[in-house]
Amino acid sequence: MKIRKSHAFRFVGYALVGCLLVLSAKLGLGDRPLDLNNSQAAVPATRSTAMLSPEGVQIPSQVYAVSSEVLAVEVAPPAVTLGKQRPYVAEPQDIVRQRNGRRWVRRGDEVLGLLVGENRDILYSSDVVAESPFVLSQADTPARYEVRSRDDETYAIAQSPTRIFRKTKPVAFARKANGERQWPALTTLYLTLPSPMRPGSTYQLSFPGLGLEDATFAYQPMVARSEAVHVSHLGFRPDDAVKVGYLSTWMGNGGGFDYLDGLRFSVMDTQTDRAVFDGVAVRRRGQSQTEDNRQRDYTLSEVHQLEFGSVTRPGTYRLCVEGVGCSFDFEIGDGVWQAPFKTAARGFYHQRSGIEIGPPFSEYARPRAFHPDDGVVVYQSTAAVLNTKMGIGELDAFEALLAGKTNEVVPNAWGGYFDAGDWDRRTNHLMVPRRLLELHSLFPAYFDAIALNLPESNNDLPDILDEALWSIDFFRRLQMEDGGIRGGVESAAHPNRGETSWQESLTVMAYAPDVWTSYLYAGVAAKAAYVLRPYDAELAEGYADSALRAMAYAEANYVASDYTEGPRLHRVADERNLAALELYRLTGEQAWHELFLATTVFQAADMDARVHTQHDQIEAAFLYAHLNEHLNEHLNEHLNEHLNEHLNEPFSALSNDVRGNLPVQAAVQANAKAAFLRRGDQQIRLTETTAFGWTKRRIYAALGWRNGLGAPAAVNLLRAYTLSEDEKYLQAAMRAVQFSAGANPDNMVFTTGVGDRSPQHPLVVDHRITGQAPPPGITVFGPADYTFYKDYWIIEAIRDSTFPTPERWPSVENYFDIYSYPMGAEFTVDHMVDTAYVWGYLAAR
């Protein structure tokens, strides 16, 4: 059998990329601090950080029109200078005190920082927040504002607004030397003017007593940008059936702004400054309308829809609303989905554990982490992830792991992906290869040609398959002799403050094997073998053998009664059902088909694909629904060329040619397809009732965490389109994708490195400590419903820095770009893959 080359790699040397110089652990960095440059790195805020005039007065970061009678003034937060690591050199007067398990160093009256690393020989300093001259306490007073104009006689004499409304939103986080947490905030001031502004006129704003520099605003609604106009930053393909933008403004304590019905809008060519389309805005929803079956109003303001589907000519455009202003520029072109897909797909590379990250593959740089050759030891625990809250059980994972820790060392337990603020690599991460393998199967020719600039890019496999195998290979290394798959690797606690991934000082343990992980792995490894065979039959055979051994272990240890009670334990039975189906497709063995038929819910015609407390067989529904259908025909037509080169090669796991039709039970297949399409219809209805056209992964669940709005919940809509070729599913998917792509009140793409505005403070520990820009391709959880999560600690923590109070904000604006904000700025790789799948599908279709 051909041995697949290792996913591990070594750089010959790092090139300098700006100030990002990273020395690898191999070169001796080890437990030493990473110092990217000689100065501390300033954190970029969502909009920007405060800029001061030579006189020390703060310059407003943006002035824009909400309407002819309302001007908005944005005041950026003060700059945060991040703490950094440096070698600790003790002096006689130093005092080291332990507090909450951490060692702090005080020298005289100054707290120098925290001692971190395995040997506590690294000093990690605290963050510093700059002073702000902006006098927020006076910001609600109309007399603190003056508006005048030289070419609008109404304002020849300075006038004050009649009313001031405000919203203040934390967009950064700092932990200061005294232990205090601070949340620097972006403030938007809404000035209700005594008379409408005149298009073409210029206005001078002054702010006596507020500590703000005078500002000039040219009221040119067909040119100037306004935060009130929202459109996708990704752009549109000429043949995209949905091209849409939105108009809305929520003014904090001023509530939602009421726009007149029938406002005209134009699509302006940025090269010629001429309109290529004129339309009329349509009110999509009014005030206080519920948006889903939870009877929730997520928007708290009117939303007007701006449709321009007939614009097909490639070019760069902006969307402008009469009397208001314009969106960010966007592109119409054949390749608009490809670049965002590549960024999203490469986000997984940036989360890889066990290799160095950096040039020539990325400007984001990080030494190798969690590799045994660097002294990392992984101990076996008797705790199974299945029984913990990190899996589908109720045990505290850290307590269970430590209670079950043995002295047995698990060799070669490296690889996989990090999640957000943790170094864990767990069972759920296998959703990443499942989705990537399926995406390739849907459009093999397209993804064969897509280069992702990975360490494996010079091999004979498509890059998307290389990335899929990265996670599978990690769990394959964790496979036991009896075939069982360990549930991943986890440290004894959340990371120690101030420590990077390659400086981990906590005990690292592997979960025990369990049937849930083994079934899930068996299904994904079987899928990999099926997809890989035309490219490398021997390589595919290795994954097939591993899948069959994992399935054998799971079947030998499966006791149905143990996994049928409780709201989540059905997931073991559901993964068993799916693994049997994947093995049937791979091997053609009727025994696997019989196991699938015996455990499927689709023997009944009226069963839903997903019932959260009883079953979730939506993955199996999609796979069985298209066995032997046009999807396989499309795939096999592409694969014939590869198969002809390998037909004489052995593949012991296959008893039939993958190009042949597999026997199916027609009624079950029809039921599965019908159930899947009913699910798609439910999602369509949600896109029709939500103000911005989004939908949710779990339709009936609260908005937040993995069910948040950071990733487009359109995977199953696109699958429904694949099964039915009904354009309604494609159109609903394209409408659903707009919000997370920038057509939202924050005008933000919720994936780092994409669009004109994206998260700057995702919960990525290495990025925070090293002071680099965030790694591209990270999709955060995004906005959440604070009505449901009102007791979560972060809401109380940011209360004094937020106006109005957090729970009074509309859910669609409840994303706070704060590093220490798990509900929104955190992510999981199995959440990120939804973005990659949807953008990849829309690029390849």
Buried (B, 14 or more C-beta within 10 A) or exposed (E): EEEBEEBBEEBEEBEEBEEBBBBBBBEEBBBBBBBBEEEBBBBBBBBBBBEBEEEEBBBBBBBBBBBBBBBBBBBBBBBBBBBBBBEBEEEEEEEEEEEEEBBBBBEEEEBBBBBBBBEBBBBBBBBBBBEBBBBBEBBBBBEBBBBBBEEBEBBEEEBBBEBBBBBBBBBBBBBBBEEEEBBBBBBBBBBBBBEBBBBEBBBBBBBEEBBBBBBEBEBBBBBBBBBBBBBBBBBBBEEBBBBBBBBBBBBBEBBBBEBEEEBEBBBBBBEEEEBBBEBEBEBBBEEEBEBBEBEBBBBBBBBBBBBBBEBEEEBBBBBBBBBBBBBBBBBBBEEBBBBBBBBBBBBBBBBBBBBBBBBEBBBBBBBBBBBBEBEBEBBBBBBBBBBBEBBBBEBBBBEBBBEBBEEEEBEEBBBBBBBBBBBBBBBBBBBBBBBBBBBBBBBBBBBBEBEBEBBBEEBEBBBBBBBBBBBBBBBBBBBBEEBBBBBBBBBBBEBBBBBBBBBBBBBBBBBBBBBBBBBBBBBBBBBBBBBBBBBBBBBBBBBBBBBBBBBBBBBEBBEEEEBEEEEBBBBBBBBBBBBBBBBBBBBBBEEBBEBBBEBBBBEEEEBBBBEEEBBBBBBBBBBBBBBBBEBBEBBBEBBEEBBEEBEEEEBEBBEEEBBEEBEBBEEBBBBBBBBBBBBBBBBBBBBEBBBBBBBBBEBEBBBBBBBBBBBBBBBBBBBBBBBBEEEBBBBBBBBBBBBBBBBBBBBBBBBBBBBBBBBBBBBBBBBBBBBBBBBBBBBBBBBBBBBBBEEBEBBEBBEEBBBBEBBEBBBBBBBBBBBBBBBBBBBBBBBBBBBBBBBBBBBBB
